[in-house]
């Protein structure tokens, strides 16, 4: 999977009946043309043309870098 990153999007939703909050997450495969994303980076993705069976998104920019330990 060269030039491909897996982006996990998390959101918090409120249950309409009970009012409880729960986390939902979705994973998207995105194209990283310059291959510069690392694990833990926060990125902005945008819809793009289909590049493979599951890859329909592209990385537009890196918002923040992950801290190296």
VENLINMO-V303226 format. One record per residue. RES is the residue in three letters. PHI is phi as a letter, one per 30 degrees, with the letter a starting at -180 (NA if undefined). Layout:
RES&PHI ; RES&PHI
//
This chain:
UNK&NA ; UNK&d ; UNK&i ; UNK&b ; UNK&b ; UNK&c ; UNK&c ; UNK&c ; UNK&c ; UNK&c ; UNK&b ; UNK&c ; UNK&c ; UNK&c ; UNK&d ; UNK&d ; UNK&c ; UNK&c ; UNK&i ; UNK&d ; UNK&c ; UNK&b ; UNK&c ; UNK&b ; UNK&b ; UNK&b ; UNK&c ; UNK&b ; UNK&c ; UNK&b ; UNK&d ; UNK&c ; UNK&d ; UNK&d ; UNK&h ; UNK&c ; UNK&d ; UNK&b ; UNK&d ; UNK&j ; UNK&d ; UNK&c ; UNK&b ; UNK&c ; UNK&c ; UNK&b ; UNK&d ; UNK&b ; UNK&d ; UNK&d ; UNK&c ; UNK&a ; UNK&d ; UNK&c ; UNK&c ; UNK&b ; UNK&b ; UNK&b ; UNK&d ; UNK&c ; UNK&a ; UNK&c ; UNK&d ; UNK&b ; UNK&d ; UNK&d ; UNK&d ; UNK&c ; UNK&c
//
